[in-house]
Amino acid sequence: MDDIGIFASLDPVAVDQACVDAVVNSSDKGKASLIERMESRNGYLTLEAASKLGLGSREYELIEIN
């Protein structure tokens, strides 16, 4: 997959959710293998569990800095 940038946050769940969303919403044709890898490792369930445990929020505001 092509470079989609650098993500940063004090909230580990929010930054992981933002990265997953960026990959899923990317127009890059190479994203399929990365999505398959995330799914095979239960990435979505991990985000949900982390949020329920109070480790962070799955909601975020994406701010671009150029």
N, C-alpha and C positions, 0 to 999 in steps of 0.2 A: 504494500500500500504506500502511496505517496505521503510525504510529510504533511501533516495537518496542523502543525504548530506546537506550541508549548502551553500547557495548562497549569495554573497554580491556584491554590486555595488553602485556607486554614482549615477547611472542612474536607476531610479525606473522602467522605461519601459523595459529596457534591462534585468534587473534581473527578472522581471515577465515573459518576453518572454523566458529566459533561463530555468526558472522553468517549464513553460508549455511544452517546447520542451523536457526537461528531463523526464517528466511524460509520454508524448506521445511516446517517443522513448524507454521507459523502457520495459524490458522483464517481469516485474512483472504482474502476472495475476490479481492482485487486482486493477490495474490502471483503469479499466473500470468504476467503480463507481465514481472515482475522475474526470475522463474526462466527464462523464455525468453531474456531479455537475457543473464543469466549464462551460460546454455548456449551461446548464439551466440558468446560471447567466450571459450569454453573455460575457464570459471572453475574447473571441477572438475579439469581437467587441470593448470591452473596451480597449484592447491593441492598436487596430488600431486607435481609437478615441484619445487616449492619445498621440500617436505618431503624429497624424495630428495637435493636439493642441500645439505641441512643448514641451511636457513634458519630452521627451526622445526619444531614438531611439530603434527600434526593433532589430537592429543588435548588435551583441556582440561577444566577444572572450572569450571562456571558458578556464580558466587556473586552473588546478588541483594542489592543495597543499596537500601533504601527511605528 
